[in-house]
Amino acid sequence: MPRHAKTKPSRRIWFKLLQFTSGAAVLLGLFAGVFFAWAYWGVGMDVGTVTRDLETATTTRIETADWDKTATLRHDEPPVEATPAEGELFAYIHVPHLGKTWKRAIQQGVSDRILSSLGAGHYPQTAMPGQVGNSAYAGHDTPGDFGAFYDLPAGSEVIVESAANWYVYKLTNHLITTAQDTSVLDTDAAGSDRGITLTTCWPQYVAEDTGQRFVWHGVFIGWAPKTDGVPASLAQKHVTMSERVNRGLDRVSEQVGMPLSGVLAACFAAMWLIADGIMWLVNRGRAAARWKDGSWNPLVWVWRLQAGAGGNKWVSGALRIFTLLLLCAAVVFASWRWACPWLSDTVPWLPHVPHPEFH
């Protein structure tokens, strides 16, 4: 019996190390999911902040007042848009098939810095919107940018909004080619006197550039001055609840001067601190007793942080799950705002995800 007793402390150490390692591995796996969710969805959350920054830096104001007024498309000679400076925001691209509120900023140029601004870049050597020739644009393949174009059906409208006019195109055909194939940017590449070309990387969800490009071509179908209203496919007769929530969050983000992901991280963190703090005050005896076990498992630590409430165990469990969800949401949005961009730029074996820089 004494012989066995001597081995107990070492066994307990190994068991605790196993607890810590297994719990940490699960947390690391969960964070990997958070990272890839950011890479393929969350990075687009801060598009509103990026757009406001771009609007502040440009002298051209692009505003639409009458979203509920439908404009009739004209088919005469459209006005000529002035050629913008490199990096200047001069228009927005809308794709009604992706939602009436879906739009991305268009800047002049296709450098990495421009395309990482969660929007489109205009190939400088191609036509301006509505002009004779091929008006061509590039964007990254993340789902929040041009990656959303993979599944568009032929016939989808693409609308370019300048400061004064709408230019409406209809997609006709797509192809997969190489990055060296510049013929897709030729004047007649879209098969129309006035065409549009959209290019992005192919395929999606790969860590490195494969050298392939996914290309949409389309034809010009008309234009309208913004004083006449908006194209029928963008007209909004009523605003949905989700749109109201999104607009409200964007206003808060603008007022506090912080990207939306940071705003949500702060909000959920505050809610968790308040809710869990109250429960610790009313249930501190039972909540503190849970820590006497001395577990080394980080998952257990996170769960024990949630105090719950006294009385019915089902009610207490439900409250602990509620506060845990608040904590998880705060960690996810904080990771999307700060940790994931830093890791993408710093860790060599992680995929580099194009993302804007906030100052």
C-alpha positions as YAML, in Angstrom:
chain: A
units: angstrom
residues:
- id: 1
  name: MET
  ca: [0.00, 0.00, 0.00]
- id: 2
  name: PRO
  ca: [2.72, 2.57, 0.81]
- id: 3
  name: ARG
  ca: [4.44, 1.66, -2.44]
- id: 4
  name: HIS
  ca: [1.33, 2.70, -4.41]
- id: 5
  name: ALA
  ca: [0.90, 5.86, -2.35]
- id: 6
  name: LYS
  ca: [4.28, 7.15, -3.50]
- id: 7
  name: THR
  ca: [3.14, 7.18, -7.13]
- id: 8
  name: LYS
  ca: [-0.08, 9.11, -6.54]
- id: 9
  name: PRO
  ca: [1.36, 12.66, -6.67]
- id: 10
  name: SER
  ca: [3.10, 12.01, -10.00]
- id: 11
  name: ARG
  ca: [-0.04, 10.44, -11.41]
- id: 12
  name: ARG
  ca: [-2.03, 13.47, -10.35]
- id: 13
  name: ILE
  ca: [0.48, 15.78, -12.09]
- id: 14
  name: TRP
  ca: [0.28, 13.80, -15.33]
- id: 15
  name: PHE
  ca: [-3.51, 13.73, -15.13]
- id: 16
  name: LYS
  ca: [-3.62, 17.52, -14.66]
- id: 17
  name: LEU
  ca: [-1.23, 18.04, -17.56]
- id: 18
  name: LEU
  ca: [-3.47, 15.84, -19.66]
- id: 19
  name: GLN
  ca: [-6.45, 17.91, -18.58]
- id: 20
  name: PHE
  ca: [-4.71, 21.14, -19.54]
- id: 21
  name: THR
  ca: [-3.43, 19.82, -22.88]
- id: 22
  name: SER
  ca: [-6.77, 18.36, -23.97]
- id: 23
  name: GLY
  ca: [-8.70, 21.48, -22.95]
- id: 24
  name: ALA
  ca: [-6.19, 23.77, -24.65]
- id: 25
  name: ALA
  ca: [-6.33, 21.65, -27.82]
- id: 26
  name: VAL
  ca: [-10.12, 22.00, -27.94]
- id: 27
  name: LEU
  ca: [-9.87, 25.77, -27.43]
- id: 28
  name: LEU
  ca: [-7.23, 25.98, -30.16]
- id: 29
  name: GLY
  ca: [-9.50, 24.04, -32.50]
- id: 30
  name: LEU
  ca: [-12.38, 26.37, -31.72]
- id: 31
  name: PHE
  ca: [-10.17, 29.39, -32.37]
- id: 32
  name: ALA
  ca: [-9.13, 27.89, -35.72]
- id: 33
  name: GLY
  ca: [-12.83, 27.85, -36.58]
- id: 34
  name: VAL
  ca: [-13.10, 31.49, -35.51]
- id: 35
  name: PHE
  ca: [-10.13, 32.39, -37.72]
- id: 36
  name: PHE
  ca: [-11.51, 30.72, -40.83]
- id: 37
  name: ALA
  ca: [-14.97, 32.16, -40.18]
- id: 38
  name: TRP
  ca: [-13.30, 35.58, -40.16]
- id: 39
  name: ALA
  ca: [-11.33, 34.81, -43.31]
- id: 40
  name: TYR
  ca: [-14.37, 33.82, -45.33]
- id: 41
  name: TRP
  ca: [-17.13, 35.90, -43.78]
- id: 42
  name: GLY
  ca: [-16.23, 38.08, -40.82]
- id: 43
  name: VAL
  ca: [-13.64, 40.18, -42.69]
- id: 44
  name: GLY
  ca: [-16.53, 41.77, -44.62]
- id: 45
  name: MET
  ca: [-18.28, 42.90, -41.45]
- id: 46
  name: ASP
  ca: [-16.38, 46.19, -41.32]
- id: 47
  name: VAL
  ca: [-17.15, 47.27, -44.87]
- id: 48
  name: GLY
  ca: [-19.19, 50.21, -43.56]
- id: 49
  name: THR
  ca: [-16.22, 51.60, -41.64]
- id: 50
  name: VAL
  ca: [-13.91, 51.19, -44.61]
- id: 51
  name: THR
  ca: [-16.41, 52.93, -46.88]
- id: 52
  name: ARG
  ca: [-16.74, 55.88, -44.51]
- id: 53
  name: ASP
  ca: [-12.96, 56.23, -44.37]
- id: 54
  name: LEU
  ca: [-12.79, 56.22, -48.17]
- id: 55
  name: GLU
  ca: [-15.60, 58.75, -48.43]
- id: 56
  name: THR
  ca: [-13.80, 61.05, -46.02]
- id: 57
  name: ALA
  ca: [-10.66, 60.90, -48.14]
- id: 58
  name: THR
  ca: [-12.40, 61.79, -51.43]
- id: 59
  name: THR
  ca: [-13.79, 65.12, -52.62]
- id: 60
  name: THR
  ca: [-16.68, 63.46, -54.49]
- id: 61
  name: ARG
  ca: [-19.87, 62.88, -52.52]
- id: 62
  name: ILE
  ca: [-21.90, 59.85, -53.63]
- id: 63
  name: GLU
  ca: [-25.31, 60.05, -51.99]
- id: 64
  name: THR
  ca: [-28.75, 58.70, -52.83]
- id: 65
  name: ALA
  ca: [-31.81, 60.26, -51.26]
- id: 66
  name: ASP
  ca: [-34.88, 58.75, -52.96]
- id: 67
  name: TRP
  ca: [-34.53, 54.99, -52.59]
- id: 68
  name: ASP
  ca: [-38.31, 54.58, -52.93]
- id: 69
  name: LYS
  ca: [-38.48, 56.45, -56.26]
- id: 70
  name: THR
  ca: [-38.02, 54.30, -59.37]
- id: 71
  name: ALA
  ca: [-36.12, 55.74, -62.31]
- id: 72
  name: THR
  ca: [-36.81, 54.77, -65.92]
- id: 73
  name: LEU
  ca: [-33.68, 53.62, -67.70]
- id: 74
  name: ARG
  ca: [-32.54, 55.72, -70.64]
- id: 75
  name: HIS
  ca: [-30.90, 54.31, -73.75]
- id: 76
  name: ASP
  ca: [-29.40, 57.42, -75.28]
- id: 77
  name: GLU
  ca: [-25.73, 58.43, -75.01]
- id: 78
  name: PRO
  ca: [-24.77, 58.31, -71.30]
- id: 79
  name: PRO
  ca: [-22.73, 61.12, -69.72]
- id: 80
  name: VAL
  ca: [-18.97, 60.77, -69.50]
- id: 81
  name: GLU
  ca: [-17.52, 60.26, -66.03]
- id: 82
  name: ALA
  ca: [-14.26, 62.04, -65.24]
- id: 83
  name: THR
  ca: [-11.22, 59.81, -64.76]
- id: 84
  name: PRO
  ca: [-10.38, 59.71, -61.02]
- id: 85
  name: ALA
  ca: [-6.97, 59.80, -59.40]
- id: 86
  name: GLU
  ca: [-5.24, 56.57, -58.32]
- id: 87
  name: GLY
  ca: [-6.85, 55.20, -55.17]
- id: 88
  name: GLU
  ca: [-9.81, 57.60, -55.29]
- id: 89
  name: LEU
  ca: [-13.31, 56.34, -54.51]
- id: 90
  name: PHE
  ca: [-15.46, 57.43, -57.45]
- id: 91
  name: ALA
  ca: [-18.43, 55.02, -57.52]
- id: 92
  name: TYR
  ca: [-20.19, 52.06, -55.93]
- id: 93
  name: ILE
  ca: [-21.02, 48.69, -57.40]
- id: 94
  name: HIS
  ca: [-24.43, 47.17, -56.61]
- id: 95
  name: VAL
  ca: [-25.58, 43.61, -57.32]
- id: 96
  name: PRO
  ca: [-29.33, 43.40, -56.57]
- id: 97
  name: HIS
  ca: [-29.25, 39.57, -56.72]
- id: 98
  name: LEU
  ca: [-27.16, 39.68, -53.52]
- id: 99
  name: GLY
  ca: [-29.61, 42.04, -51.81]
- id: 100
  name: LYS
  ca: [-30.79, 45.59, -52.33]
- id: 101
  name: THR
  ca: [-28.41, 46.87, -49.68]
- id: 102
  name: TRP
  ca: [-25.33, 45.03, -51.07]
- id: 103
  name: LYS
  ca: [-22.82, 47.55, -52.38]
- id: 104
  name: ARG
  ca: [-19.05, 47.93, -52.45]
- id: 105
  name: ALA
  ca: [-16.85, 50.95, -53.04]
- id: 106
  name: ILE
  ca: [-15.02, 51.28, -56.35]
- id: 107
  name: GLN
  ca: [-11.57, 52.86, -56.29]
- id: 108
  name: GLN
  ca: [-9.31, 53.68, -59.22]
- id: 109
  name: GLY
  ca: [-6.57, 51.07, -59.53]
- id: 110
  name: VAL
  ca: [-6.12, 47.39, -58.68]
- id: 111
  name: SER
  ca: [-3.19, 47.36, -56.23]
- id: 112
  name: ASP
  ca: [-3.27, 45.08, -53.18]
- id: 113
  name: ARG
  ca: [-3.87, 48.08, -50.93]
- id: 114
  name: ILE
  ca: [-6.94, 49.09, -52.92]
- id: 115
  name: LEU
  ca: [-8.40, 45.59, -53.21]
- id: 116
  name: SER
  ca: [-7.89, 44.99, -49.48]
- id: 117
  name: SER
  ca: [-10.31, 47.83, -48.76]
- id: 118
  name: LEU
  ca: [-13.31, 45.47, -49.04]
- id: 119
  name: GLY
  ca: [-14.41, 46.64, -52.44]
- id: 120
  name: ALA
  ca: [-13.63, 46.83, -56.13]
- id: 121
  name: GLY
  ca: [-10.75, 48.28, -58.09]
- id: 122
  name: HIS
  ca: [-11.20, 49.75, -61.57]
- id: 123
  name: TYR
  ca: [-8.59, 48.77, -64.15]
- id: 124
  name: PRO
  ca: [-7.24, 52.21, -65.16]
- id: 125
  name: GLN
  ca: [-6.67, 51.23, -68.81]
- id: 126
  name: THR
  ca: [-10.33, 50.29, -69.32]
- id: 127
  name: ALA
  ca: [-13.44, 52.38, -69.97]
- id: 128
  name: MET
  ca: [-15.18, 54.39, -67.29]
- id: 129
  name: PRO
  ca: [-18.77, 53.39, -66.43]
- id: 130
  name: GLY
  ca: [-21.13, 53.77, -69.38]
- id: 131
  name: GLN
  ca: [-18.41, 54.71, -71.84]
- id: 132
  name: VAL
  ca: [-17.80, 52.90, -75.10]
- id: 133
  name: GLY
  ca: [-15.44, 50.01, -74.46]
- id: 134
  name: ASN
  ca: [-14.99, 47.53, -71.64]
- id: 135
  name: SER
  ca: [-15.33, 48.84, -68.07]
- id: 136
  name: ALA
  ca: [-13.39, 46.30, -66.00]
- id: 137
  name: TYR
  ca: [-13.13, 45.76, -62.24]
- id: 138
  name: ALA
  ca: [-11.24, 43.44, -59.89]
- id: 139
  name: GLY
  ca: [-11.99, 42.28, -56.38]
- id: 140
  name: HIS
  ca: [-10.79, 39.69, -53.88]
- id: 141
  name: ASP
  ca: [-12.49, 36.31, -53.79]
- id: 142
  name: THR
  ca: [-13.68, 36.47, -50.18]
- id: 143
  name: PRO
  ca: [-17.46, 35.91, -49.91]
- id: 144
  name: GLY
  ca: [-17.96, 39.51, -48.81]
- id: 145
  name: ASP
  ca: [-16.36, 40.76, -52.02]
- id: 146
  name: PHE
  ca: [-16.24, 39.26, -55.51]
- id: 147
  name: GLY
  ca: [-16.30, 35.71, -54.18]
- id: 148
  name: ALA
  ca: [-20.06, 36.22, -53.97]
- id: 149
  name: PHE
  ca: [-20.13, 36.44, -57.78]
- id: 150
  name: TYR
  ca: [-19.29, 32.77, -58.38]
- id: 151
  name: ASP
  ca: [-22.90, 31.66, -58.07]
- id: 152
  name: LEU
  ca: [-24.62, 34.58, -59.79]
- id: 153
  name: PRO
  ca: [-26.97, 33.47, -62.57]
- id: 154
  name: ALA
  ca: [-26.58, 34.86, -66.08]
- id: 155
  name: GLY
  ca: [-28.86, 37.85, -66.50]
- id: 156
  name: SER
  ca: [-28.06, 39.28, -63.07]
- id: 157
  name: GLU
  ca: [-27.83, 43.05, -63.01]
- id: 158
  name: VAL
  ca: [-24.66, 44.88, -62.01]
- id: 159
  name: ILE
  ca: [-25.23, 48.56, -61.29]
- id: 160
  name: VAL
  ca: [-22.52, 51.19, -61.02]
- id: 161
  name: GLU
  ca: [-23.51, 54.27, -59.02]
- id: 162
  name: SER
  ca: [-21.51, 57.45, -59.54]
- id: 163
  name: ALA
  ca: [-22.10, 60.81, -57.88]
- id: 164
  name: ALA
  ca: [-24.75, 61.77, -60.45]
- id: 165
  name: ASN
  ca: [-25.80, 58.69, -62.44]
- id: 166
  name: TRP
  ca: [-26.68, 55.00, -62.49]
- id: 167
  name: TYR
  ca: [-25.13, 52.68, -65.10]
- id: 168
  name: VAL
  ca: [-26.90, 49.33, -65.44]
- id: 169
  name: TYR
  ca: [-25.31, 46.20, -66.93]
- id: 170
  name: LYS
  ca: [-26.53, 42.62, -67.37]
- id: 171
  name: LEU
  ca: [-24.16, 39.68, -66.91]
- id: 172
  name: THR
  ca: [-24.04, 37.37, -69.92]
- id: 173
  name: ASN
  ca: [-21.28, 34.78, -69.53]
- id: 174
  name: HIS
  ca: [-18.38, 33.75, -67.31]
- id: 175
  name: LEU
  ca: [-15.14, 31.88, -67.80]
- id: 176
  name: ILE
  ca: [-12.07, 30.69, -65.92]
- id: 177
  name: THR
  ca: [-8.70, 31.80, -67.25]
- id: 178
  name: THR
  ca: [-5.21, 32.69, -66.05]
- id: 179
  name: ALA
  ca: [-3.87, 35.87, -64.48]
- id: 180
  name: GLN
  ca: [-1.70, 36.39, -67.59]
- id: 181
  name: ASP
  ca: [-4.71, 36.39, -69.92]
- id: 182
  name: THR
  ca: [-5.21, 40.14, -70.32]
- id: 183
  name: SER
  ca: [-7.47, 39.63, -73.33]
- id: 184
  name: VAL
  ca: [-10.46, 39.61, -70.96]
- id: 185
  name: LEU
  ca: [-9.81, 43.34, -70.51]
- id: 186
  name: ASP
  ca: [-9.79, 44.12, -74.24]
- id: 187
  name: THR
  ca: [-12.18, 46.76, -75.53]
- id: 188
  name: ASP
  ca: [-14.47, 44.18, -77.17]
- id: 189
  name: ALA
  ca: [-13.93, 41.34, -74.66]
- id: 190
  name: ALA
  ca: [-17.46, 41.58, -73.27]
- id: 191
  name: GLY
  ca: [-19.00, 41.27, -76.75]
- id: 192
  name: SER
  ca: [-20.66, 44.67, -76.65]
- id: 193
  name: ASP
  ca: [-19.90, 48.27, -77.58]
- id: 194
  name: ARG
  ca: [-20.32, 49.08, -73.90]
- id: 195
  name: GLY
  ca: [-19.46, 46.12, -71.71]
- id: 196
  name: ILE
  ca: [-18.42, 45.27, -68.18]
- id: 197
  name: THR
  ca: [-15.90, 42.74, -66.88]
- id: 198
  name: LEU
  ca: [-15.54, 41.51, -63.29]
- id: 199
  name: THR
  ca: [-12.48, 39.50, -62.29]
- id: 200
  name: THR
  ca: [-11.47, 37.67, -59.12]
- id: 201
  name: CYS
  ca: [-9.24, 34.79, -58.03]
- id: 202
  name: TRP
  ca: [-10.20, 31.16, -58.54]
- id: 203
  name: PRO
  ca: [-10.83, 28.84, -56.82]
- id: 204
  name: GLN
  ca: [-12.10, 30.04, -53.48]
- id: 205
  name: TYR
  ca: [-10.90, 28.81, -50.06]
- id: 206
  name: VAL
  ca: [-7.27, 28.24, -51.02]
- id: 207
  name: ALA
  ca: [-4.35, 29.67, -49.07]
- id: 208
  name: GLU
  ca: [-2.21, 30.63, -52.08]
- id: 209
  name: ASP
  ca: [-2.95, 32.32, -55.39]
- id: 210
  name: THR
  ca: [-3.30, 29.55, -57.99]
- id: 211
  name: GLY
  ca: [-2.81, 31.94, -60.91]
- id: 212
  name: GLN
  ca: [-6.36, 31.33, -62.13]
- id: 213
  name: ARG
  ca: [-9.06, 33.98, -62.52]
- id: 214
  name: PHE
  ca: [-12.84, 33.82, -62.55]
- id: 215
  name: VAL
  ca: [-14.28, 36.33, -65.02]
- id: 216
  name: TRP
  ca: [-17.79, 37.64, -65.66]
- id: 217
  name: HIS
  ca: [-18.67, 39.59, -68.80]
- id: 218
  name: GLY
  ca: [-21.78, 41.69, -69.21]
- id: 219
  name: VAL
  ca: [-23.46, 44.22, -71.49]
- id: 220
  name: PHE
  ca: [-24.73, 47.76, -70.90]
- id: 221
  name: ILE
  ca: [-28.52, 48.03, -70.85]
- id: 222
  name: GLY
  ca: [-29.14, 51.64, -69.83]
- id: 223
  name: TRP
  ca: [-28.49, 54.53, -67.53]
- id: 224
  name: ALA
  ca: [-30.44, 57.04, -65.43]
- id: 225
  name: PRO
  ca: [-29.67, 60.29, -63.63]
- id: 226
  name: LYS
  ca: [-29.96, 59.92, -59.88]
- id: 227
  name: THR
  ca: [-32.36, 62.85, -59.77]
- id: 228
  name: ASP
  ca: [-34.92, 60.49, -61.41]
- id: 229
  name: GLY
  ca: [-34.66, 57.98, -58.55]
- id: 230
  name: VAL
  ca: [-33.04, 54.52, -58.47]
- id: 231
  name: PRO
  ca: [-33.16, 51.53, -60.86]
- id: 232
  name: ALA
  ca: [-36.20, 49.32, -60.28]
- id: 233
  name: SER
  ca: [-34.10, 46.43, -58.93]
- id: 234
  name: LEU
  ca: [-32.77, 48.68, -56.12]
- id: 235
  name: ALA
  ca: [-35.97, 50.54, -55.22]
- id: 236
  name: GLN
  ca: [-36.93, 50.04, -51.56]
- id: 237
  name: LYS
  ca: [-40.57, 50.51, -50.70]
- id: 238
  name: HIS
  ca: [-40.02, 49.52, -47.09]
- id: 239
  name: VAL
  ca: [-37.10, 48.81, -44.78]
- id: 240
  name: THR
  ca: [-36.92, 45.39, -43.12]
- id: 241
  name: MET
  ca: [-36.15, 44.92, -39.44]
- id: 242
  name: SER
  ca: [-32.71, 43.44, -40.21]
- id: 243
  name: GLU
  ca: [-31.88, 46.48, -42.35]
- id: 244
  name: ARG
  ca: [-32.94, 48.78, -39.52]
- id: 245
  name: VAL
  ca: [-30.70, 46.89, -37.09]
- id: 246
  name: ASN
  ca: [-27.76, 47.01, -39.53]
- id: 247
  name: ARG
  ca: [-28.19, 50.73, -40.10]
- id: 248
  name: GLY
  ca: [-28.44, 51.34, -36.36]
- id: 249
  name: LEU
  ca: [-25.22, 49.41, -35.74]
- id: 250
  name: ASP
  ca: [-23.50, 51.35, -38.52]
- id: 251
  name: ARG
  ca: [-24.56, 54.63, -36.93]
- id: 252
  name: VAL
  ca: [-23.17, 53.54, -33.56]
- id: 253
  name: SER
  ca: [-19.94, 52.44, -35.25]
- id: 254
  name: GLU
  ca: [-19.63, 55.83, -36.93]
- id: 255
  name: GLN
  ca: [-20.37, 57.77, -33.74]
- id: 256
  name: VAL
  ca: [-17.79, 55.93, -31.63]
- id: 257
  name: GLY
  ca: [-15.22, 55.83, -34.43]
- id: 258
  name: MET
  ca: [-14.70, 52.06, -34.18]
- id: 259
  name: PRO
  ca: [-15.23, 49.27, -36.74]
- id: 260
  name: LEU
  ca: [-18.44, 47.29, -36.29]
- id: 261
  name: SER
  ca: [-16.60, 44.16, -35.12]
- id: 262
  name: GLY
  ca: [-15.02, 46.19, -32.31]
- id: 263
  name: VAL
  ca: [-18.37, 47.71, -31.36]
- id: 264
  name: LEU
  ca: [-19.98, 44.27, -31.11]
- id: 265
  name: ALA
  ca: [-17.04, 42.93, -29.11]
- id: 266
  name: ALA
  ca: [-17.37, 45.77, -26.61]
- id: 267
  name: CYS
  ca: [-21.17, 45.42, -26.39]
- id: 268
  name: PHE
  ca: [-21.12, 41.67, -25.75]
- id: 269
  name: ALA
  ca: [-18.24, 41.98, -23.29]
- id: 270
  name: ALA
  ca: [-20.16, 44.64, -21.35]
- id: 271
  name: MET
  ca: [-23.32, 42.51, -21.31]
- id: 272
  name: TRP
  ca: [-21.36, 39.49, -20.11]
- id: 273
  name: LEU
  ca: [-19.63, 41.45, -17.33]
- id: 274
  name: ILE
  ca: [-22.93, 42.90, -16.12]
- id: 275
  name: ALA
  ca: [-24.94, 39.67, -16.32]
- id: 276
  name: ASP
  ca: [-22.28, 37.39, -14.88]
- id: 277
  name: GLY
  ca: [-21.28, 40.01, -12.28]
- id: 278
  name: ILE
  ca: [-24.85, 40.16, -10.96]
- id: 279
  name: MET
  ca: [-25.01, 36.38, -10.78]
- id: 280
  name: TRP
  ca: [-21.72, 36.22, -8.89]
- id: 281
  name: LEU
  ca: [-23.12, 38.70, -6.36]
- id: 282
  name: VAL
  ca: [-26.27, 36.66, -5.76]
- id: 283
  name: ASN
  ca: [-24.67, 33.22, -6.01]
- id: 284
  name: ARG
  ca: [-21.08, 33.79, -4.97]
- id: 285
  name: GLY
  ca: [-20.98, 31.00, -2.39]
- id: 286
  name: ARG
  ca: [-21.93, 28.20, -4.78]
- id: 287
  name: ALA
  ca: [-20.00, 29.75, -7.67]
- id: 288
  name: ALA
  ca: [-16.80, 30.03, -5.61]
- id: 289
  name: ALA
  ca: [-17.18, 26.46, -4.30]
- id: 290
  name: ARG
  ca: [-16.90, 25.09, -7.86]
- id: 291
  name: TRP
  ca: [-13.27, 26.30, -8.01]
- id: 292
  name: LYS
  ca: [-12.19, 24.15, -5.05]
- id: 293
  name: ASP
  ca: [-11.89, 21.12, -7.30]
- id: 294
  name: GLY
  ca: [-8.60, 22.44, -8.74]
- id: 295
  name: SER
  ca: [-9.15, 21.28, -12.33]
- id: 296
  name: TRP
  ca: [-6.44, 22.21, -14.84]
- id: 297
  name: ASN
  ca: [-8.79, 22.03, -17.83]
- id: 298
  name: PRO
  ca: [-9.21, 25.50, -19.48]
- id: 299
  name: LEU
  ca: [-12.68, 24.50, -20.69]
- id: 300
  name: VAL
  ca: [-13.69, 23.89, -17.08]
- id: 301
  name: TRP
  ca: [-12.26, 27.28, -16.09]
- id: 302
  name: VAL
  ca: [-14.39, 29.03, -18.71]
- id: 303
  name: TRP
  ca: [-17.50, 27.17, -17.59]
- id: 304
  name: ARG
  ca: [-16.83, 27.94, -13.91]
- id: 305
  name: LEU
  ca: [-16.58, 31.65, -14.71]
- id: 306
  name: GLN
  ca: [-20.32, 31.52, -15.36]
- id: 307
  name: ALA
  ca: [-21.86, 31.87, -11.89]
- id: 308
  name: GLY
  ca: [-25.45, 30.91, -12.67]
- id: 309
  name: ALA
  ca: [-28.04, 31.30, -9.92]
- id: 310
  name: GLY
  ca: [-29.09, 29.49, -6.79]
- id: 311
  name: GLY
  ca: [-32.20, 27.35, -6.54]
- id: 312
  name: ASN
  ca: [-33.41, 25.31, -9.51]
- id: 313
  name: LYS
  ca: [-30.46, 23.63, -11.26]
- id: 314
  name: TRP
  ca: [-32.12, 23.86, -14.67]
- id: 315
  name: VAL
  ca: [-32.64, 27.60, -14.34]
- id: 316
  name: SER
  ca: [-29.08, 28.02, -13.10]
- id: 317
  name: GLY
  ca: [-27.75, 25.95, -15.99]
- id: 318
  name: ALA
  ca: [-29.73, 27.97, -18.52]
- id: 319
  name: LEU
  ca: [-28.39, 31.23, -17.07]
- id: 320
  name: ARG
  ca: [-24.83, 29.89, -17.20]
- id: 321
  name: ILE
  ca: [-25.29, 28.93, -20.84]
- id: 322
  name: PHE
  ca: [-26.66, 32.42, -21.56]
- id: 323
  name: THR
  ca: [-23.64, 34.16, -20.02]
- id: 324
  name: LEU
  ca: [-21.31, 31.70, -21.74]
- id: 325
  name: LEU
  ca: [-22.82, 32.63, -25.11]
- id: 326
  name: LEU
  ca: [-22.31, 36.31, -24.34]
- id: 327
  name: LEU
  ca: [-18.66, 35.64, -23.49]
- id: 328
  name: CYS
  ca: [-18.15, 33.57, -26.65]
- id: 329
  name: ALA
  ca: [-19.67, 36.32, -28.82]
- id: 330
  name: ALA
  ca: [-17.38, 38.91, -27.21]
- id: 331
  name: VAL
  ca: [-14.31, 36.73, -27.82]
- id: 332
  name: VAL
  ca: [-15.29, 36.00, -31.45]
- id: 333
  name: PHE
  ca: [-15.84, 39.64, -32.40]
- id: 334
  name: ALA
  ca: [-12.73, 40.77, -30.52]
- id: 335
  name: SER
  ca: [-10.73, 38.12, -32.38]
- id: 336
  name: TRP
  ca: [-12.15, 39.29, -35.71]
- id: 337
  name: ARG
  ca: [-11.25, 42.87, -34.89]
- id: 338
  name: TRP
  ca: [-7.73, 42.39, -33.50]
- id: 339
  name: ALA
  ca: [-6.32, 38.85, -33.22]
- id: 340
  name: CYS
  ca: [-7.23, 37.39, -36.63]
- id: 341
  name: PRO
  ca: [-5.82, 40.23, -38.77]
- id: 342
  name: TRP
  ca: [-2.60, 40.20, -36.73]
- id: 343
  name: LEU
  ca: [-2.23, 36.42, -37.04]
- id: 344
  name: SER
  ca: [-2.93, 36.54, -40.78]
- id: 345
  name: ASP
  ca: [-0.11, 39.06, -41.25]
- id: 346
  name: THR
  ca: [2.33, 37.47, -38.78]
- id: 347
  name: VAL
  ca: [2.08, 33.67, -38.85]
- id: 348
  name: PRO
  ca: [3.68, 32.34, -42.08]
- id: 349
  name: TRP
  ca: [1.74, 29.07, -42.26]
- id: 350
  name: LEU
  ca: [-1.66, 30.72, -41.93]
- id: 351
  name: PRO
  ca: [-3.36, 31.93, -45.12]
- id: 352
  name: HIS
  ca: [-2.87, 35.65, -45.74]
- id: 353
  name: VAL
  ca: [-6.35, 37.15, -45.78]
- id: 354
  name: PRO
  ca: [-6.70, 40.56, -47.46]
- id: 355
  name: HIS
  ca: [-8.13, 42.96, -44.95]
- id: 356
  name: PRO
  ca: [-8.21, 46.73, -44.40]
- id: 357
  name: GLU
  ca: [-5.95, 48.52, -41.96]
- id: 358
  name: PHE
  ca: [-7.73, 50.66, -39.38]
- id: 359
  name: HIS
  ca: [-6.03, 53.58, -37.70]
...
